[in-house]
């Protein structure tokens, strides 16, 4: 890691908590999994204008999923019963996050953006008047740590890739239907099982994006200016909106 990146990492206290608090602040128990010098870094104005990141281009994108803490045997039973009786099935009880990857030789930088209960993405006017509290993170050279940004409980550490369903010509469907793909972390212990060089983990972007460009896309999603609401304005709608925008 570069000296400037180390300084950025160490200057951000308790970033593990901050990254995980995106959708479940009461359940953070995963700090033990992170190395002291290799934590997620908040994306703020300092990072967006830093020399270290000015030449980096993100070329791949994806959506990752994790089972929500609330998704216990009772809620799964309710979901199963509903799906047996209703023509409109309930969606999986899982959290999704948008991720992007930039190459640094044989190593990578990961951009992780997630939206959840209690979050609010301000409009452009609100950002000018009141600032912005909604932020993504980057993780340098560590796929396991990137995936840990989704984990809020050490008893539930399995993270996997959500892959878009393709039509007969290999094109991504417009409604962005997703299926479970390769696992990145498995339980227990948040063990890394994915190969960071595996192309099946990613969808290549036609346009290579800078960190500021990716960051601004969060404020062009369908979630802007609206309170979180399960199934209509939630983590999944945000992740899919980002996936579409990062073309």
C-alpha positions in Angstrom: 0.0 0.0 0.0 1.3 3.5 -0.8 2.3 5.9 2.0 -0.5 8.2 1.1 -3.0 5.4 1.1 -1.7 4.3 4.5 -2.2 7.8 5.9 -5.8 7.9 4.5 -6.5 4.5 6.0 -5.1 5.3 9.5 -6.7 8.7 9.6 -10.2 7.2 9.4 -11.1 5.9 12.9 -13.6 3.1 13.2 -14.3 2.8 9.5 -15.4 -0.8 9.9 -18.3 0.4 12.1 -19.1 3.2 9.6 -19.1 0.9 6.6 -21.3 -1.7 8.3 -23.7 0.8 9.8 -25.1 1.5 6.4 -27.9 -0.9 7.0 -27.7 -2.4 10.5 -25.8 -0.3 13.1 -27.0 -2.4 16.1 -25.4 -5.6 14.9 -21.8 -4.6 14.2 -19.5 -7.4 15.6 -17.0 -8.0 12.8 -14.1 -5.6 13.6 -12.0 -8.6 14.6 -11.9 -9.8 11.0 -10.1 -6.7 9.7 -6.3 -5.9 9.8 -5.5 -2.6 11.5 -3.7 -1.2 8.4 -6.1 -2.4 5.8 -9.5 -1.1 6.6 -12.2 0.5 4.4 -11.7 4.1 3.5 -14.5 6.6 3.5 -14.8 8.4 0.1 -14.8 12.1 1.0 -13.6 15.2 -0.7 -10.0 14.5 0.3 -9.9 11.1 -1.3 -11.8 12.3 -4.4 -9.2 15.0 -5.0 -6.2 12.9 -4.0 -3.2 12.4 -6.3 -3.2 8.7 -5.3 -6.6 8.2 -7.0 -6.6 10.6 -9.9 -5.3 8.1 -12.5 -7.3 5.0 -11.3 -10.1 3.7 -13.6 -12.8 1.3 -12.5 -13.4 -1.2 -15.3 -15.6 -3.9 -13.7 -18.8 -3.9 -11.8 -21.0 -6.3 -9.8 -23.6 -6.8 -7.1 -22.9 -8.8 -4.0 -25.5 -10.3 -1.6 -25.7 -11.4 2.0 -28.5 -12.9 4.0 -30.0 -10.3 6.3 -29.8 -10.9 10.0 -33.6 -10.6 10.2 -33.8 -13.6 7.8 -34.2 -16.3 10.5 -36.1 -19.5 10.4 -39.4 -17.8 11.3 -39.2 -15.2 8.5 -38.0 -17.8 6.0 -41.0 -19.9 7.0 -43.4 -17.0 6.5 -41.8 -16.3 3.1 -42.1 -20.0 2.1 -45.8 -20.0 3.1 -46.5 -16.8 1.2 -44.8 -18.1 -2.0 -46.9 -21.3 -1.8 -50.1 -19.4 -1.7 -49.5 -16.2 -3.7 -48.9 -15.8 -7.4 -46.6 -12.9 -6.6 -43.5 -14.4 -4.7 -41.7 -12.4 -2.1 -38.1 -11.5 -3.0 -35.2 -13.1 -1.2 -34.5 -11.7 2.3 -31.0 -10.4 1.5 -29.0 -7.3 1.4 -27.3 -6.2 -1.8 -24.5 -3.8 -2.4 -23.0 -2.4 -5.6 -19.3 -2.9 -6.2 -16.8 -1.8 -8.8 -13.2 -2.8 -9.3 -10.0 -1.1 -10.6 -6.8 -2.8 -11.5 -3.4 -2.0 -10.1 -1.2 -4.5 -12.0 -2.1 -7.8 -10.3 -3.9 -6.1 -7.4 -7.2 -4.3 -7.2 -9.1 -1.4 -5.6 -12.7 -2.0 -4.7 -15.5 0.6 -4.6 -18.5 -0.5 -2.3 -21.8 1.5 -2.2 -24.8 0.3 -0.2 -28.1 1.8 0.8 -30.3 0.6 3.7 -32.7 1.3 6.5 -32.0 4.7 8.0 -30.1 6.0 4.9 -31.1 8.9 2.8 -29.5 10.1 -0.4 -29.8 13.9 -0.7 -30.8 15.7 -3.8 -28.4 18.1 -5.5 -30.0 21.1 -3.7 -29.8 19.4 -0.3 -26.1 18.6 -0.9 -25.4 22.2 -1.6 -27.3 23.5 1.4 -26.8 20.8 4.0 -23.8 18.8 2.8 -23.8 15.0 2.3 -23.8 12.2 4.9 -24.3 9.4 2.4 -20.9 7.9 1.4 -19.4 4.9 -0.1 -16.0 3.3 0.7 -13.0 1.9 -1.1 -10.9 -1.0 0.0 -7.4 -1.4 -1.3 -5.9 -4.7 -2.4 -8.1 -7.0 -0.3 -11.2 -8.8 -1.7 -12.0 -10.3 1.7 -12.1 -6.9 3.3 -14.3 -5.5 0.5 -16.8 -8.3 1.1 -16.7 -7.8 4.8 -18.2 -4.3 4.3 -21.5 -6.1 3.9 -21.1 -8.2 7.1 -22.7 -6.8 10.2 -22.7 -10.0 12.4 -19.9 -12.5 12.9 -22.5 -15.3 13.0 -23.6 -14.5 9.5 -20.6 -14.0 7.2 -21.4 -15.6 3.9 -21.2 -13.2 0.9 -21.8 -14.1 -2.7 -22.0 -12.6 -6.2 -25.4 -11.8 -7.7 -25.2 -12.4 -11.4 -27.5 -10.8 -14.0 -29.7 -13.2 -16.0 -28.9 -13.0 -19.8 -31.2 -13.3 -22.8 -30.6 -15.7 -25.7 -28.2 -13.3 -27.2 -26.1 -12.8 -24.1 -27.6 -9.4 -23.2 -28.5 -8.4 -19.6 -32.3 -8.3 -19.2 -33.8 -4.9 -18.8 -35.4 -5.6 -15.4 -32.0 -6.8 -14.2 -33.1 -10.2 -12.8 -30.4 -11.7 -10.6 -29.4 -15.2 -9.6 -26.9 -16.3 -7.0 -23.4 -16.8 -8.4 -20.0 -17.7 -6.9 -19.4 -17.3 -3.2 -16.8 -14.8 -2.0 -16.9 -15.5 1.8 -18.2 -18.5 3.6 -19.3 -19.1 7.2 -17.9 -19.5 9.8 -15.0 -17.0 10.1 -15.6 -15.1 6.9 -13.2 -17.3 5.0 -12.3 -16.1 1.5 -13.1 -18.8 -1.1 -13.1 -16.7 -4.3 -10.1 -16.0 -6.5 -9.7 -12.3 -6.9 -8.7 -12.8 -10.6 -11.8 -14.9 -11.4 -13.6 -13.0 -14.3 -16.9 -14.7 -13.4 -17.1 -12.5 -10.3 -17.5 -9.4 -12.5 -19.3 -7.7 -15.4 -17.0 -5.6 -17.6 -18.0 -1.9 -18.1 -17.9 -0.3 -21.5 -16.9 3.0 -20.0 -13.9 3.1 -17.6 -14.9 5.3 -14.7 -12.9 7.5 -12.3 -13.7 7.5 -8.6 -15.5 10.9 -8.7 -17.6 9.6 -11.6 -18.6 6.5 -9.7 -19.3 8.5 -6.6 -21.6 11.0 -8.4 -23.6 8.1 -9.8 -25.0 7.4 -6.4 -26.7 10.8 -6.6 -28.3 9.9 -10.0 -30.0 6.7 -8.8 -33.7 6.2 -8.4 -33.3 6.4 -4.6 -32.3 10.0 -4.4 -34.5 12.3 -2.3 -36.7 9.4 -0.9 -36.7 7.6 2.4 -35.8 4.0 2.6 -38.7 1.7 2.1 -38.5 -2.1 1.9 -39.1 -3.6 -1.6 -39.7 -0.2 -3.3 -36.7 2.0 -2.3 -34.2 -0.3 -0.7 -30.8 -1.8 -1.0 -31.7 -3.9 -4.0 -33.2 -1.0 -6.0 -30.1 1.1 -5.2 -27.6 -1.7 -6.2 -29.5 -2.4 -9.5 -29.8 1.3 -10.3 -26.0 1.7 -9.8 -25.3 -1.3 -11.9 -27.4 0.1 -14.8 -25.8 3.6 -14.5 -22.2 2.2 -14.5 -22.5 1.0 -18.1 
